[in-house]
Amino acid sequence: MSLYFDNEKLFDAEGHLTDDGLYALKDGTLDDLGALEAAEHLTFCDYCLLRYTKMIDAAPECLQQPMRDLIPQVQNLMRLRSFRIMTNRYVSTAAAVALGFLLWNVTTFGMANGTGLPVAKPTPTEPQPSFRQRVNSVVSGFYESLDNTFKNFTLTAESGLNQLKTEPIGGGTAKGE
């Protein structure tokens, strides 16, 4: 004897689900094909859907409600995902800004007030720093700003994780306990 319901007895002569078919759907004794056919039929047959809904309404109260409240767990997961998205945006934005400042400082040496034309430089009275020294100062400034960005990022991440640690993930105990 098979544990599954016979799919030949799923529909009556008028094309509606039989009572035994509805009970098999509720109990989960339909095979994959039978469950798919029954679910498809319930999408367009209001008569069978109404009968199935009444059958579910007649079930005990403990079977109609989920075992535990999923809202806190879903909210914590949403908060964690939004935290990850925001930190990814901040890191990529900070890297783009730092790269932009680096390129701006390296390429604007010797240009006139943003016009892009070289300027005739007066004879220096004091020794001007070499190109290597200027690049070294720009790169060291870049690394300092990057270090500060990562420190701020770490502080933000730690505070977000501490907030998640203080709030429990998931619901409480199962209903009825």
Disulfide bonds with the S-S distance in Angstrom:
none
